[in-house]
Amino acid sequence: MNAGSRSVLAPSDVILFTSLPGAAVITSAGEGSGRLEDLVVKMGDGAYPRVTGAKVRVDDRDVFVDLETFEQLEAGELRLRSQTLSQQPFERRAGEVLLKEDILGRHLVDVVAGRIIRATDLALAMIDARWHLVGVQRRSRSGLGRLFRPQGKPRREAVQIIDWKDVQPFVAHVPTAKLFMPLPRLNRLHPARIADLVERATHEEGEEIMQAVHADQELAADVFEELDTTHQLEFVRSKSNEDVATLLARMEPDDAADLLLELEQDRRMQVFDLLPAHHKDRLRSLLMYHPTTAGGMMHPDLIAVPKGTTVATALDQVKNRPKALPHLRATLFLTEPDGRFLGSLFTADLLNADGGRPVESLESLLTVSLEVSADLAEVSLVMADFNLVALAVTDPEGKLVGAITADDLVEALVPDDWRRREEASAGE
């Protein structure tokens, strides 16, 4: 059945894996041959990984039993079709994982809700006459239920089986699988959600997530910008100076400048020297200012046109900057030919204006700006008073040098211990 925008399996449709380990393995002749230790699944085998075999304990050794030799999977006792048990020694094969050893009780990524969950059980079901791993069971307890549960009354837990298509296990710890988290699963999430997952995960799990997004360098930079400083530094310490410089070059300039300042002093210049020339120029202009001032918060990559530019030409300028930040694309800045700031307006105001009119003639033009030395309080008041999504920042001579966006302001105002969204760890 469907719950909201996700698939949730009914418990009656499946067998729960934890009922199987320890079950006696019985031959068709009725003789006990061993006990089930674990089940083997082939990862990447369609939407639902196929159960390929079993790890069975016989005396003091483990053997592999092909699942096709079992008549059924049931709790307590597993019967074979043959009169004898395979004596093939168990060994891990590429692409396979063990349900009990590698997945049960471990963290997984819920790629729909964007959170980390723990697999309290695993759901198995028959598909086309073969057993497959089809879901993950997790239990959640109501906070109110814990507060108001009468003394001595059994605790009630809500059981939910999440469709396997909606989760992704961490598999880097599996010694022979050589599997990593696939990028397409994470691409369903916003970069901020992925960053939340990294921060809620263990270091090894976070490394696996970052390894996955590294395949898309733009996404990797977006995720990295959303990480808190502690996690950013944790990951860059294990990277070469060349890799750090590549990452900084793809980040927004203000975020890159903040991270550069956090690097150890002896490494800071080494990384800076590896940046492309135009990136050095942008960072150098930002590093001149304290991070809590307008100069330290601003973006240098705004969209500006000189006085005399027509509305039609200005709109073309906006269209030619599709990769600019949304808040900066939403605001057009106007300057004198020498770069002195004249005003700003919302690009939406251009849509209803005569294309031949000069931009400075529009009634909605705002002349408000702040100098690079302005503090956070000044920035907050001006942006709130004028309902701005981007505020012009000028040097002491009045020349436009950057702009502060609304999201930068929110980030500066929100306390550090509020930044990470609690729902990223719900269901843990």
ROFITI-427705 format. One record per residue (C-alpha): residue in three letters; x, y, z. Coordinates in pm, whole numbers, plus 50000, padded with zeros to 5 digits. Last residue first. Example, Ala and Ser with C-alpha at 12.3 -4.5 7.8 and 13.67 -1.06 7.14 Angstrom:
SER513674989450714
ALA512304955050780
//
This chain:
GLU517225060651487
GLY513755067551348
ALA514285104851327
SER517945113951272
ALA517525137750979
GLU514285149751139
GLU516295170351386
ARG517435195551125
ARG520995206851179
ARG521425244151222
TRP519995249651566
ASP523215243851762
ASP525085268951546
PRO522665297251620
VAL520715310551318
LEU521545346851237
ALA524505341651004
GLU522695314450809
VAL519615336250777
LEU521725364950639
ASP523465342550388
ASP520065329150280
ALA518825364650222
THR521735372649992
ILE524535397550053
ALA525885415149745
GLY529305423949609
VAL531845450649518
LEU529725480049398
LYS531785511849412
GLY530795537849672
GLU534305550249745
PRO534295533150086
ASP533565499549913
THR530005489349833
VAL527655460949927
ALA524275457649753
LEU521575437649932
ALA519915406449795
VAL516535391249886
LEU515355425250005
ASN512205433050199
PHE513255469850237
ASP513065471650618
ALA514135435250664
MET517215438150441
VAL518185471050605
LEU517715458650961
SER519565425950913
VAL522555441750739
GLU522885468051010
ALA522765441451285
LEU525325419951104
ASP527915447651089
ALA528635472850813
SER532355475150716
VAL531785465750351
GLU529515495850301
LEU525755492050281
SER523255497749999
VAL519865513949930
THR519215530949596
LEU516095511449505
LEU514725512049147
SER510985504549143
GLU510155535748942
LEU512105524048638
SER514175551248470
GLU517515536348578
VAL516845505548365
PRO516745524948040
ARG513455519547857
GLY513495500647527
GLY512105468047666
ASP509045485547807
ALA508535472048158
ASN506415442448273
LEU509225416948277
LEU511785441148419
ASP510055442648755
ALA510605405048791
THR514345412448788
PHE513885428549128
LEU515605462049149
SER518955477149242
GLY520565511349258
LEU523325534949153
PHE526535518549280
ARG529825532749156
GLY531475510248897
ASP533135536948680
PRO530365534448416
GLU527835541948691
THR526205511048836
LEU522905491848834
PHE522215459249017
LEU519655433148913
THR518055410749174
ALA516305377149130
ARG519415362048970
LEU521255369649294
HIS518645352449506
PRO518665322249271
LEU522485319149282
ALA524005323348936
LYS524085292448717
PRO521645305548455
ARG523665337548395
ASN522905344948028
LYS519195348848104
VAL519995376648353
GLN522115395548101
ASP519385391447838
LEU516935407448080
ALA519285437148115
THR519435440947737
ALA515655442147713
VAL515385467048002
THR517865490147835
THR521335497347975
GLY521985534748018
LYS523695531048355
PRO525905500348366
VAL524665464948430
ALA525195442248732
ILE524515405548801
LEU526245394049123
ASP529245371349159
PRO531125389049442
HIS529025373049716
MET528955391350050
MET529315378950407
GLY532875390850477
GLY532305424850323
ALA529025429250511
THR530855422050835
THR530755389951041
PRO533435372250832
HIS535985400350888
TYR537095415550559
MET540175412950336
LEU539505375950280
LEU536655385050048
SER538755403549789
ARG541435376449800
LEU538795350049744
ARG537625365649419
ASP541135372149291
LYS542295336949378
HIS539305322549195
HIS540245342348884
ALA543835329048899
PRO542905292248932
LEU543515278249283
LEU546715259049364
ASP548345288749543
PHE545395290449784
VAL545905254149886
GLN549555259849976
MET548675292950142
ARG546215276650382
ARG548335246250461
ASP550785263250700
GLN547925282450862
GLU545795251850929
LEU542555255050737
GLU539635274450887
LEU540375305850683
LEU540075285650364
LEU536675273050476
ASP535295308150521
ALA536715319450186
ALA535155289750008
ASP531765297450164
ASP531985333650047
PRO533155323349699
GLU530425297249638
MET532095263449608
ARG533495248549287
ALA536975263749319
LEU537085253449685
LEU536595216849588
THR539395217649331
ALA541685234449586
VAL540855207549843
ASP541645180049590
GLU544995195949505
ASN545885200349872
SER545325163249919
LYS542325150650111
SER542155134350455
ARG542155167350641
VAL539485180050402
PHE536905156250548
GLU537205165050915
LEU537555201750830
GLN534195202050657
HIS532675181550938
THR533675206651205
THR532735236350988
ASP529125225350947
LEU528205209050619
GLU525975227950372
GLU528875240450161
PHE530135204650128
VAL526805193449988
ASP526885220049716
ALA530535212249634
ALA529785175049605
LEU526765182749389
GLU528925202249145
GLN531565174949152
ASP529125147349066
ALA531025114749126
HIS532055129649461
VAL528445124549571
ALA529095087649636
GLN532425092749814
MET530725118850034
ILE528105093450136
GLU530745066950207
GLU532835091450408
GLY529785099750616
GLU529285062850687
GLU532895059550802
HIS532645090651021
THR529395078751174
ALA526225093851035
ARG524215123451164
GLU526535149051005
VAL526645131050673
LEU522865127050669
ASP522365164050737
ALA524705171950447
ILE522545150250222
ARG519475169450333
ALA521185202650258
PRO522155189649912
HIS518445182649838
LEU517645145649806
ARG516665123949508
ASN520255125849388
LEU521165103249680
ARG519725072349510
PRO521245081949174
LEU524715084449338
PRO525015047649423
MET526375039949772
PHE529445018649728
LEU530054981949661
LYS533354963749680
ALA531394933449807
THR534434915949950
PRO535004931150296
VAL531574946950356
HIS532344979250547
ALA531675000450237
VAL528114987350233
PHE525955014350389
PRO522405004850302
GLN520085024850076
VAL516375028150140
ASP513245036449942
LYS513415007349698
TRP513594984350002
ASP510004993850087
ILE509715004850449
ILE508114981150698
GLN506625000350988
VAL505924987851337
ALA504435011351594
GLU505455001451945
ARG503254996052245
ARG504944993652585
PRO503354967752809
LYS501334982253102
GLY503084979653438
GLN502635016153527
PRO500355034153286
ARG501915048452965
PHE501505086352975
LEU505005099352911
ARG506235070952690
GLY503105072352477
LEU503485109952444
GLY506975104952297
SER505565079852050
ARG507775050151984
SER509135041551642
ARG510055007151517
ARG511885000151193
GLN511414971850951
VAL513304972050625
GLY511924959550296
VAL511894936649994
LEU514864913150024
HIS513994886649768
TRP513004850049769
ARG512314834249431
ALA509084821249276
ASP508584852549065
ILE508794874449376
MET508534857349716
ALA509014880250015
LEU511644889050275
ALA511484917850526
LEU514464928450735
ASP514474936851104
THR515594964351342
ALA517284981751048
ARG518375015651183
ILE517325047951017
ILE519195077750877
ARG517145105550726
GLY516205120850392
ALA512535111150404
VAL512615094750062
VAL516215082650057
ASP515955065650397
VAL519665059250444
LEU520605027750633
HIS522255022550970
ARG523044988451110
GLY521024964351323
LEU520684939651038
ILE522744949650733
ASP526194933150718
GLU526244903950962
LYS522584894750968
LEU521734900750604
LEU525014889050457
VAL526224907850150
GLU527034897349796
GLY528614917549515
ALA531834897849504
ARG531654864349679
ARG532074856550048
GLU533054821550140
PHE531144792350287
PRO532754758450245
GLN530804735550007
GLN529654705250209
SER526114706650076
LEU523594689050298
THR522254654450223
GLN518844639150161
SER517844666549921
ARG514774689249914
LEU515924706350231
ARG513744716050525
LEU514184747050738
GLU512934746051097
GLY512244771951366
ALA510894800251156
GLU510024792150799
LEU511774795050464
GLN510614767950225
GLU511664736950034
PHE515324746550052
THR517684734149778
GLU517094765249563
LEU518594786249843
ASP522044772849761
VAL523734761550079
PHE527144775150173
VAL528984758450460
ASP530294771650792
ARG532454750251020
ASP532534737751380
ASP529604713251368
VAL527634724451064
ARG526734761551066
VAL524744771950760
LYS525294803350555
ALA522374805050316
GLY521904812249950
THR520984835549668
VAL518434858949825
ARG517654883049542
PRO518064920349595
TYR514804939449530
ALA514984967549275
GLY517164946349049
ASP520174925749158
GLY522394954749268
MET523174935549584
LYS523084897549572
VAL521724884849901
VAL523164858750140
LEU521234845850440
ASP522704839450784
GLU523504813651052
LEU520994785950978
ARG521634755351190
GLY523054721451102
SER522284687950943
GLY519314674451136
GLU517924643050975
GLY514364640850848
ALA515204622350528
SER514424653850330
THR517264670050521
ILE516644693150818
VAL518284727050883
ALA517434737951236
ALA516584774751276
GLY519234795451454
PRO518724825451226
LEU515164825251077
SER512754846351284
THR515074876451251
PHE514394877350875
LEU510794888150895
ILE508614870150642
VAL506434892150423
ASP502954901050299
SER501294901550641
PRO503634929450757
ALA502074952850495
LEU504694970950291
VAL505105008650291
SER505805026649965
ARG506335064349970
SER504605096349871
GLY501965095550145
ALA501625059750262
ASN501005036349968
MET500005000050000
//
